[in-house]
Amino acid sequence: MKPRPPADASMVRSYHFRSRRRPVWSHRIFIFPLASLVLCLCALAMSGWLRWGGSSAVVVAVDLSGSTYNAEPEQFNQPGTLSYQAIAAVDRYLDRFAESAENDNTVRAMGFAAEVVPLTDEFSSNIDEVRSQLHRRLAEESLPAEVLPNSTNLNLALKWGIERLKEEPNRRRELVIVTDGEVEIADYFIDRAREENVTLHAMSVGRDVRALREAVGETGGMYRFGEGDRIDAFFQESFFFSQLYGPLWAIVWGAGVLISFVWLLTLPLDRWLFQNRFRWSMNRAGRVAVSHSCFWTMLIFTVAIKLVLNVF
């Protein structure tokens, strides 16, 4: 049964006005926040919220083929060689992890050429222990021969790294690679990396390797190429990418989601709560609803800025 209009004249006018109003979802003040909410949710998903949330598990893969030490075993990891520059850069990379506010990150290292050899025993958040294991392994005279240094098999390195990262299910998974080889990468391993949410970061020393660049792009990672003196900068940039860049965008898009949702509620609060339930006038209800949205927008924005500053 359709309710009767109220008897009072002013209330009659208000009743008929409200009965003729457009639905909430047909107003721009509802449509625009709704569109913004959908956009921010999609961007948040694409920026890798699930991948970037929490701490990291990182496998550092260093090319130990003969070309990294002039194919002279006695020059392995000696100053002036590419292998020495790479290991020194890994050391400084570990320093950054040790200094980071999020100290629950875990790291593991491997060397590769035609074969893969682990350079540390397991994933560990104890950076001093990781460094100690790394240098003990590098000091072993048999290491260059173990990797079979006459060729570079990056597919095997990818397989090993992805399999090890599967042991760390509740972390961001990243495989950081340094190589000087002209490598080929099977599509299978790129697909496996995507399936396991493994982000590849890679530096090609001396040349731009298209296959490596495309593989990194497929997983949303960072690719660089240049001379050996760029390796240290590459590791620092990859640390920034994983520890700062990802969370930064998660904060930005997360704040966008919350602000959009707050403004999405403005018209429903105005009509359904303040006017219909509390019986406030349209002017009063509108002012309170907009003030409510402005307050929460400023609060969310302030918190987001503080979080961004904490990240940096």
N, C-alpha and C positions, 0 to 999 in steps of 0.2 A: 504494500500500500504506500502510495506517495505521501510524504508528510505535508501537513498543512503549513502555509507560511505563517509567521508570527503576526499578531494583531497590531502591535505598535508600528506606526508609520515609518519611523527611521529604521526599525529592524526589518520591516518589509522591504525597504529599498536595498538594505544590505543583503537580505536573503536573495532577492532577485539578481543582484549584481554577482553574488558568489555563484549562483546557479548558472550564470552565463559565462563565467570565466573559462579560459582555455585550460586544458589539462596541464599539469605540471611539466610533463615531458615534452611539451611543444614549445617551451620558452627557451630562448638563447641562454639564459642564465643557468639552465639545466643541461642543455645540449652541449655547450662548449666545455664545461667541466667534465662531462661524461666522455667526450671525445679525447680530452686531455688525459683522463684517467686511463683509457684504453691505450693511448699512445705511450704513456709512461710505463704501464705494465709490460707492454711489448718491448720497450727499450730496456727495461730492467731485466727481462728474460734474456734478451739478446746480448746484454753486457755480461752475462754469465753470473747472475746472482748466486746460484747454487755452487758454481765452480769457485767463485771468489770468496764465498763465505768461509770463515774459519781459518785455520792455519794451513801451511803448505807442506807438501812432501815433494822434494826436488831430487831428481837424479842428474848429476853433472857428468856429461860424457865428453871425454877428451880424446882427440885423435892422437894416437901414439905410433902412427905408421912411420916408416923410415924417413920420409921426406921432412918430418918435423924435427929431425936431428941430423940431417945431411947423410942419412943411411950409414952412419958410423956409430956403432954401439957405445963406444967410449965417450961420445958426445951427448948421449941421452941425458936430458934434463940438465944440461950445462948452460951457463950464461951465454946469451947470444943466439941460442937455438929457439925455434918455435915452441918446442915442448916445454922449455924453461919458462917462456913468457906465458904460456897457457896455465901451467901449474901455479906460477906466481899470481896470476889473475884469480885463479880458484881460491888461493889463500886469502886474498883481499875480499873475495865474494863471501867466504865463510866469516870474515870479520864483520861484514855488514849484517849477516844473519845473527851473529852473537850480540850485536849492538841494537838490534831491532826490539821495539817494545813488545812485539808478539814473539815470545821466546819458546813457543811450542812447535816451531817449524822443525821438520826433520829433513836430513840431507844424506844422500849416499852418492858415492863417486865410482865411475868406471872408466877404463881405458879401452880403446878399440883400434883395430887395424883390420886384418883379415879375420881375427878372432876377438872376442870380448873377454876382458878380465876385470873382476871387481877390484877396486882400489880401496874400498872400505868394506867392513863385514856386514853391515846392516844399516837401516835407517836409524838415525839418532838425532836427538835435539841437543846432545852434549857436543858442542862445536869443537871443544878442545880435544875430545876423544876422536872425533871425525878427522881432525887435522893430524893427530898423532898416527892414526891408522894409515892415512893417506901417505905420509912421508916415510913410514916404515916400509910400505909396499913399494914406493918409488925407489927406495934405496936397494931393493933386491936386484942383483945383477942379472937374474934370469928373466926379469920382466919384459925387456924388449923382445926376446925370443918367444915368449909366451903369446904375445899378440899377433905373431906371424906378420912382421912389419912390411912385407913386400906389396901389400894392397890394402884397400880401405873398403870394408863391408858395412856401410851405414845401415842397411836393412837389418843386419844382425844386431847392431847396436840399438836400433829402434825396438826390435822384438824384445831384447833383454830389458831395456828401460821400461817399456810398457808393462811387461810381466811383473817386474819388481814394484812398479807403482800400484799395481792392483792389490798389493799387500797393505796399502794405506787407503782404505775406502772412505774415510770421513774427512779427507783433506783435499785442498786444491792439489792437483797433480801436474807437475811440470818437468819437462825433460829439456835440459840446457845443453846444447851441443856446440863444440868448436871443432872444425875440420878444415884441412887445406886440400882435400881431395875433390876431383871431378866425379861426383857421386851420382848414382841412379837410385831412385826410391820407388819401390813397388806400391801401387795404389792400395794394396791390401793393408799395409802398415799405416798408411794415412787414415784409412777407414777404421782400423783398430784403435788408433789414437783418439779419433772422434768418439767412437763407441765407449771408450773408457774414460772420457773427459780428460784426456791428457793434452796439455798445451805444450807445443814445441816452440822453443826459442833457439835460434841458431846463428852462428857466425861462420861465414866462409872466408878463409884467409887467402888473400891474393887474387881472388876472382869472384865474380857474381855467378853463382850456380843456380840456374833457373829451377831445376827440380827441387832443390832445397828451399828456395824462396817460395815456391808454390805450395810445398808441403806445410811450411810454417804458416802461410796464409790460410790454409784450409782449417787449421786448428785454432786460429785467432791469436797466434803468438807474434813474436818480434824477430825480424830477420835483419842482419847487418852483413856487410862484406867490406874488407879493407886489408891493410897490412897488419903484421903481427903486433905492432904497437897499439892497435885498436882493440885488442882482446880485453884488456882491463876495462876500458870504457864500455865494451859490450856487456860484460858481466854486471857492471854497475847499473847499466840501463835495464838489463833483464830483471835485476832486483827491484828497481823502481817499478817496472811494468807489473810484476807479480804482487809486490807488497803495497804499492801505492796507487798505481793507475786503475787497476780493477776495483778495489774498494772505493776509490774516489767516485767512479761512475755509479757504483751501487748506492752510494750516499746521495748523489745528485738525483738519480731517477727514483730512488726510494722517497726522497723528500717531495718530488713531483707527484708521486702517487698519493701521498698523504694530503698534500695541499689540494690536489684535484678532488679528492674525496670530500674534504671539508667544504669546498665550494659547491659540490654536487648536492650537499645536504641543505644548502641555503634556502632554496624555494620550498622544499618539503617542510622544513622547520617553520618558515614564515606562515605557510598556509595551514598545514595539518596540525601543528602543535600550538603555535602562538595565536593564530586567528580562530581556528575551529575549536580547539580544546580550552585554551585560556581566555578566549573571547576578547582578545586585544584588537585595537583598531589596526587597519592596514598599515598606516604610517608607523605606528609603534612596533608592530610585528616585523615590518621590513627593516627598520633601523636596528633592532636587536639581532635579527638574523644575519645581517651584513656585518655588524660589529662582532658577532660570534665568529664568523668566517675570517675576518681580518685579524682577530686576536690569535686564532690558531695558526693562521698563515705566518704571522710574525714569530710565533713561538717555534714552529717547525723550522722556519728559515734560520733562526738563531741557533737552534740545536744542530742543524746541518752544517752551518759555518764552523761551529766548535768542533764537530767531528772531523771536518776537512782539515782544520788546523792541527788536530791531534795526529791525523794521518801523516802530515808533512813534518 
